[in-house]
Amino acid sequence: MSIVIKEKENKINFSQVLRSPLISRQESGILMAFLLKISLEVLLTHSETEIRPAVYKRFKLLEAKRLKNWPIAYLTGVKEFYGFDFKVSPAVLTPRPETEYMVEEIVEIIKNRGTGSKEHDKSASLKPIIIDLGTGSGAIIISVAKELKRLAPTIYRRAEFLAVDISVPALKMAKNNAAQHKLARKIKFYQGNLLSPFKLNKRDLSQSELIIAANLPYLTPAQIKKSPSISREPFLALDGGSDGLKYYRELFKQLRELFKQLSELPTVGNLRIICEIDESQAKKIKTLTKKYFPHAASEIICDLSGKKRFLFF
Ligand SMILES: C[S@@+](CC[C@H](N)C(=O)[O-])C[C@H]1O[C@@H](n2cnc3c(N)ncnc32)[C@H](O)[C@@H]1O
């Protein structure tokens, strides 16, 4: 009897949890909804519902981890990206909302093939090969495939979807997500350094349009050191060498070698590329592009807050 009374005394509800916040109300809500296996909306509209002591104890453990910079997505194991849910773990970077722009852009390019300029007409006859370099959780390639399947099913059927990561645990997560989204057979995953897993010959290259999404590690060691919020994410997903451009430099070299097989260097028609960068790198990556692809008309694109975050050509 006394035990029952004690339990009753210990019972609290979510409104009470919010009265002494250590983390933001939004984050408390996400964690509690995750523990209660209900949606955040349901939790917020039933915030007087009692929370069992065992659940409250687990909540406090997660809250303590959050205070030690664990991303919320690692605590719940899920991150929403482009309106889809992706499993995540400390083996992969948690996909960021600004990266959704890459999905939008690629889907637009592919959907609009064959409309507009002569160059675009040329690309319409080519087979689209979409490559996600540094796929991590697989968020980019999976979102592109899902969107194309919905919006341009004929092109989707013709297209190839390839994804690469150097990290074996990241690839495992990406494959898991592809299976979850029923794309396990459509997307091919490769382990390796950038484009090295592919053997593309002259025929492949002249009959295909390579559309490359590259969100490669681009931070400098100094930037990583002064950002506690990313301290729990894989170093391998963040560190881009002394100027942050180590991987983009290597990718451009690999691409130039690959396209040497063709008589002319690629322009629109055989190669489209979109890379995520840090805003401080815009000028330098433009110069790199000019060096490796002198004929490409490259553009720097800003995110919604006006920061220069993407290179596109
Ligand atoms: C910034 S994360 C991007 C993850 C994911 N594409 C996203 O947008 O959420 C970079 C990814 O590149 C991978 N990576 C690092 N070096 C690589 C290399 N040399 N070749 C292929 N992938 C690499 C990392 O393991 C990591 O998953």
PDBQT file of the ligand as one rigid body, heavy atoms in Angstrom, charges set to zero:
ROOT
HETATM    1  C1  LIG A 401      29.474  16.140 -44.344  1.00  0.00    +0.000 C 
HETATM    2  S1  LIG A 401      29.120  14.402 -44.280  1.00  0.00    +0.000 S 
HETATM    3  C2  LIG A 401      27.690  14.369 -45.333  1.00  0.00    +0.000 C 
HETATM    4  C3  LIG A 401      26.746  13.234 -45.070  1.00  0.00    +0.000 C 
HETATM    5  C4  LIG A 401      25.448  13.287 -45.884  1.00  0.00    +0.000 C 
HETATM    6  N1  LIG A 401      25.697  13.347 -47.299  1.00  0.00    +0.000 N 
HETATM    7  C5  LIG A 401      24.591  14.481 -45.467  1.00  0.00    +0.000 C 
HETATM    8  O1  LIG A 401      24.487  15.434 -46.244  1.00  0.00    +0.000 OA
HETATM    9  O2  LIG A 401      24.009  14.432 -44.370  1.00  0.00    +0.000 OA
HETATM   10  C6  LIG A 401      30.444  13.778 -45.269  1.00  0.00    +0.000 C 
HETATM   11  C7  LIG A 401      30.455  12.281 -45.509  1.00  0.00    +0.000 C 
HETATM   12  O3  LIG A 401      31.588  12.018 -46.379  1.00  0.00    +0.000 OA
HETATM   13  C8  LIG A 401      32.204  10.806 -45.980  1.00  0.00    +0.000 C 
HETATM   14  N2  LIG A 401      33.586  10.811 -46.465  1.00  0.00    +0.000 N 
HETATM   15  C9  LIG A 401      34.691  11.345 -45.891  1.00  0.00    +0.000 A 
HETATM   16  N3  LIG A 401      35.769  11.169 -46.667  1.00  0.00    +0.000 NA
HETATM   17  C10 LIG A 401      35.354  10.511 -47.781  1.00  0.00    +0.000 A 
HETATM   18  C11 LIG A 401      36.006  10.050 -48.961  1.00  0.00    +0.000 A 
HETATM   19  N4  LIG A 401      37.304  10.233 -49.159  1.00  0.00    +0.000 N 
HETATM   20  N5  LIG A 401      35.272   9.398 -49.894  1.00  0.00    +0.000 NA
HETATM   21  C12 LIG A 401      33.945   9.183 -49.704  1.00  0.00    +0.000 A 
HETATM   22  N6  LIG A 401      33.269   9.610 -48.604  1.00  0.00    +0.000 NA
HETATM   23  C13 LIG A 401      33.956  10.276 -47.652  1.00  0.00    +0.000 A 
HETATM   24  C14 LIG A 401      32.049  10.806 -44.465  1.00  0.00    +0.000 C 
HETATM   25  O4  LIG A 401      32.163   9.500 -43.945  1.00  0.00    +0.000 OA
HETATM   26  C15 LIG A 401      30.656  11.421 -44.298  1.00  0.00    +0.000 C 
HETATM   27  O5  LIG A 401      29.665  10.413 -44.273  1.00  0.00    +0.000 OA
ENDROOT
TORSDOF 0
